[in-house]
Amino acid sequence: MIEKWDKLNSTPQGQYAVFDVRKDRMQSPTTAEEHAFYVIEAPDWVNVIPVTPDGQVVCIRQYRPGTDRVTLEVPGGVVDAGDGGPAATAWRELREETGYGADRMIPLGAVAPNPAIQTNRCHTYLAQGAYRDGEQALDGAEEIDVTLIDLDAIPALITNGQITHALVVVAFYLFDQYRRFGEGRRDEETEKRR
């Protein structure tokens, strides 16, 4: 049976704008050998799948420096300490990146983006009844185009490589599971229009 390893010490390696890095010295409970691991301490993130009453997904296109490409995604971002939690961040990011509001924000689940090296989680929300509510409020480094895509077209966009962001693919998987099995559930975190 696999057991949790013991952390012997932890040493900060660097602090950056969106994450910190630390080096953890860990000991295997099986072999007693010591190993060093580098860990990225990052805040939680959110992804929002905004769906209009007529079945359009409010998607965004933006440049991503990591892949040096313009990507097709859903709105999302970092959970800021002052937000009051992931649901509040979902409302904020939806409005800032798209200029849209919604009737309800429904939590669909959360995943660990890369548990081998990252500490954070990515929360996915369905923004049900999405509607245009004003202009975008982008921050200084954001350049985002908003595009409406028919919900039925999303699987093909994933399959043919037009949607490549792994966490966006996961978000649509969680949404598919919700549509198949969970639409009737009552969720305490569901929030009405803001």
Secondary structure, 3 states (H helix, E strand, C coil): CCCCCEEEEEEEEEECCCCEEEEEEEECCCCCCEEEEEEEECCCEEEEEEECCCCEEEEEEEEECCCCEEEEECCEEECCHHHCCHHHHHHHHHHHHHCEECCEEEEEEEECCCCCCECCCEEEEEEECCEECCCCCCCCCCCEEEEEEEHHHHHHHHHCCCCCCHHHHHHHHHHHHHHHHHCCCCCCCCEECC
